[in-house]
Amino acid sequence: MDELGTVLGVWAHPDDETYLSAGLMARAVRNGSRVVCVTATRGEGGSTDEERWPPSTLAAVRTAELERSLEILGVREHRFLDLPDIDMGTALPEEGYGAVCELVAKVEPDTVLTFGPEGMTGHEAHKSVSAWATRALEEVGRPGARVLYATTTPEWAAEFLPHWARFDVFLPGTPPVTPREGLAVWFELPEDVLALKVRAILAHESQVRAIFEAVGEEVWWRQMSVEAFRLGAVKEV
């Protein structure tokens, strides 16, 4: 896999970055690359158990979970945009674009990691940050920089989507599926990096504990063991 250079991740909620790019972030940090992570909301609209994690305190819970997760991965630069998290069907306020644009101009990433236009799960907030990251790269990105969109492969989808079906995570038409030959990045996580990723995603206890217990440890580790991105856009030189 080619080096990604300076990496900027643009995501909607705490845990998005870990599910889709924890291995890549940890690898980049180990290789001495700069990694900056941006999270648009604090995820207060995503309670999986309102008795244990009431919406009134969920933002604080998920903030702490994300901080622990990034610490495990070695990512030291992070910013919340503090936009409101409503529900899966509500887009984020357009004011977030200005903040993303400012960060792309300041960080000057070689690689921007984010969702594709479908938002991976169909979540409207995911679609918002995908559009912002792509527009920002086109407007203020450094020449030659790339936006990469998270995706899955046919093999991953065939093996793991049946396990996810009971949780209603993926809306109809999602997740995106890209053949291996169409990928810009295919990263099979080495054992030590995979162990970091599993620790990091389990730090998001309010979001993943029930799913982890339902699918089992063996399936969980296997489904976390690869990360796939397709090319979204390249800033013209």
FENBEL-V244832 format. One record per residue. N is the residue number from 1. RES is the residue in one letter. SS is DSSP state (H for helix, E for strand, C for the rest). Layout:
n:N res:RES ss:SS
n:N res:RES ss:SS
//
This chain:
n:1 res:M ss:C
n:2 res:D ss:C
n:3 res:E ss:C
n:4 res:L ss:C
n:5 res:G ss:C
n:6 res:T ss:C
n:7 res:V ss:E
n:8 res:L ss:E
n:9 res:G ss:E
n:10 res:V ss:E
n:11 res:W ss:E
n:12 res:A ss:C
n:13 res:H ss:C
n:14 res:P ss:C
n:15 res:D ss:C
n:16 res:D ss:H
n:17 res:E ss:H
n:18 res:T ss:H
n:19 res:Y ss:H
n:20 res:L ss:H
n:21 res:S ss:H
n:22 res:A ss:H
n:23 res:G ss:H
n:24 res:L ss:H
n:25 res:M ss:H
n:26 res:A ss:H
n:27 res:R ss:H
n:28 res:A ss:H
n:29 res:V ss:H
n:30 res:R ss:H
n:31 res:N ss:C
n:32 res:G ss:C
n:33 res:S ss:C
n:34 res:R ss:C
n:35 res:V ss:E
n:36 res:V ss:E
n:37 res:C ss:E
n:38 res:V ss:E
n:39 res:T ss:E
n:40 res:A ss:E
n:41 res:T ss:E
n:42 res:R ss:C
n:43 res:G ss:C
n:44 res:E ss:C
n:45 res:G ss:C
n:46 res:G ss:C
n:47 res:S ss:C
n:48 res:T ss:C
n:49 res:D ss:C
n:50 res:E ss:C
n:51 res:E ss:C
n:52 res:R ss:C
n:53 res:W ss:C
n:54 res:P ss:C
n:55 res:P ss:H
n:56 res:S ss:H
n:57 res:T ss:H
n:58 res:L ss:H
n:59 res:A ss:H
n:60 res:A ss:H
n:61 res:V ss:H
n:62 res:R ss:H
n:63 res:T ss:H
n:64 res:A ss:H
n:65 res:E ss:H
n:66 res:L ss:H
n:67 res:E ss:H
n:68 res:R ss:H
n:69 res:S ss:H
n:70 res:L ss:H
n:71 res:E ss:H
n:72 res:I ss:H
n:73 res:L ss:H
n:74 res:G ss:C
n:75 res:V ss:C
n:76 res:R ss:C
n:77 res:E ss:E
n:78 res:H ss:E
n:79 res:R ss:E
n:80 res:F ss:E
n:81 res:L ss:E
n:82 res:D ss:E
n:83 res:L ss:E
n:84 res:P ss:C
n:85 res:D ss:C
n:86 res:I ss:C
n:87 res:D ss:C
n:88 res:M ss:C
n:89 res:G ss:C
n:90 res:T ss:C
n:91 res:A ss:C
n:92 res:L ss:C
n:93 res:P ss:C
n:94 res:E ss:C
n:95 res:E ss:C
n:96 res:G ss:H
n:97 res:Y ss:H
n:98 res:G ss:H
n:99 res:A ss:H
n:100 res:V ss:H
n:101 res:C ss:H
n:102 res:E ss:H
n:103 res:L ss:H
n:104 res:V ss:H
n:105 res:A ss:H
n:106 res:K ss:H
n:107 res:V ss:H
n:108 res:E ss:C
n:109 res:P ss:C
n:110 res:D ss:C
n:111 res:T ss:E
n:112 res:V ss:E
n:113 res:L ss:E
n:114 res:T ss:E
n:115 res:F ss:C
n:116 res:G ss:C
n:117 res:P ss:C
n:118 res:E ss:C
n:119 res:G ss:H
n:120 res:M ss:H
n:121 res:T ss:H
n:122 res:G ss:H
n:123 res:H ss:C
n:124 res:E ss:H
n:125 res:A ss:H
n:126 res:H ss:H
n:127 res:K ss:H
n:128 res:S ss:H
n:129 res:V ss:H
n:130 res:S ss:H
n:131 res:A ss:H
n:132 res:W ss:H
n:133 res:A ss:H
n:134 res:T ss:H
n:135 res:R ss:H
n:136 res:A ss:H
n:137 res:L ss:H
n:138 res:E ss:H
n:139 res:E ss:H
n:140 res:V ss:H
n:141 res:G ss:C
n:142 res:R ss:C
n:143 res:P ss:C
n:144 res:G ss:C
n:145 res:A ss:C
n:146 res:R ss:E
n:147 res:V ss:E
n:148 res:L ss:E
n:149 res:Y ss:E
n:150 res:A ss:E
n:151 res:T ss:E
n:152 res:T ss:E
n:153 res:T ss:C
n:154 res:P ss:H
n:155 res:E ss:H
n:156 res:W ss:H
n:157 res:A ss:H
n:158 res:A ss:H
n:159 res:E ss:H
n:160 res:F ss:H
n:161 res:L ss:H
n:162 res:P ss:H
n:163 res:H ss:H
n:164 res:W ss:H
n:165 res:A ss:H
n:166 res:R ss:H
n:167 res:F ss:H
n:168 res:D ss:C
n:169 res:V ss:C
n:170 res:F ss:C
n:171 res:L ss:C
n:172 res:P ss:C
n:173 res:G ss:C
n:174 res:T ss:C
n:175 res:P ss:C
n:176 res:P ss:C
n:177 res:V ss:E
n:178 res:T ss:C
n:179 res:P ss:C
n:180 res:R ss:H
n:181 res:E ss:H
n:182 res:G ss:H
n:183 res:L ss:C
n:184 res:A ss:C
n:185 res:V ss:E
n:186 res:W ss:E
n:187 res:F ss:E
n:188 res:E ss:E
n:189 res:L ss:C
n:190 res:P ss:C
n:191 res:E ss:H
n:192 res:D ss:H
n:193 res:V ss:H
n:194 res:L ss:H
n:195 res:A ss:H
n:196 res:L ss:H
n:197 res:K ss:H
n:198 res:V ss:H
n:199 res:R ss:H
n:200 res:A ss:H
n:201 res:I ss:H
n:202 res:L ss:H
n:203 res:A ss:C
n:204 res:H ss:C
n:205 res:E ss:H
n:206 res:S ss:H
n:207 res:Q ss:H
n:208 res:V ss:H
n:209 res:R ss:H
n:210 res:A ss:H
n:211 res:I ss:H
n:212 res:F ss:H
n:213 res:E ss:H
n:214 res:A ss:H
n:215 res:V ss:H
n:216 res:G ss:C
n:217 res:E ss:H
n:218 res:E ss:H
n:219 res:V ss:H
n:220 res:W ss:H
n:221 res:W ss:H
n:222 res:R ss:H
n:223 res:Q ss:H
n:224 res:M ss:C
n:225 res:S ss:C
n:226 res:V ss:E
n:227 res:E ss:E
n:228 res:A ss:E
n:229 res:F ss:E
n:230 res:R ss:E
n:231 res:L ss:E
n:232 res:G ss:E
n:233 res:A ss:E
n:234 res:V ss:E
n:235 res:K ss:C
n:236 res:E ss:C
n:237 res:V ss:C
//
